[in-house]
Amino acid sequence: MSTALSSQPRVVIIGAGFAGLAVAKALGDQPVQVTVLDRTNHHLFQPLLYQVATAGLSPANIAQPVRGILRQYKNIEVLMAEVSGSGKEARARGRAKRAV
């Protein structure tokens, strides 16, 4: 999917955990452009992490690539990125500085 300007609204999802993936899948067939940002390229199913620690499962059994999970949706792009703030926070900081 291209990041070029479009007439469709853009939804940015920060994090590809359980909630981020659920929202992305729900929007996958909707008329919006979806961008999923996560600092890793995989989704880790943490409830089974203890089985990896006890050699009951291989790490590959509890981690899947995020792009693979969302591959079927043409309106979703996945980018590796770390988010350090939002535009709303930056605007609020700017107003606070001007008010002083």
GIQUIBEL-V240019 format. One record per pair of residues at least 24 apart in sequence whose C-alpha atoms are under 8 Angstrom apart, sorted by the first residue. I is the first residue (numbers start at 1). J is the second residue. Records with the same first field share a line. If there is no record, write none. Layout:
I: J, J
//
This chain:
1: 74, 75, 76, 77
8: 32, 33
9: 33
10: 34, 35
11: 35
12: 36, 37
13: 37
14: 38, 83
15: 39
16: 43, 66
17: 43, 44
24: 70, 76
25: 70, 73
28: 73, 74, 75, 76
29: 73, 75
32: 75
33: 75, 76
34: 75, 76, 77
35: 76, 77, 78, 79
36: 76, 77, 78, 79
37: 78, 79, 80, 81, 82, 83
38: 78, 79, 80, 81, 82
39: 80, 81, 82
40: 80, 81
41: 65, 66, 67, 80
42: 66
//
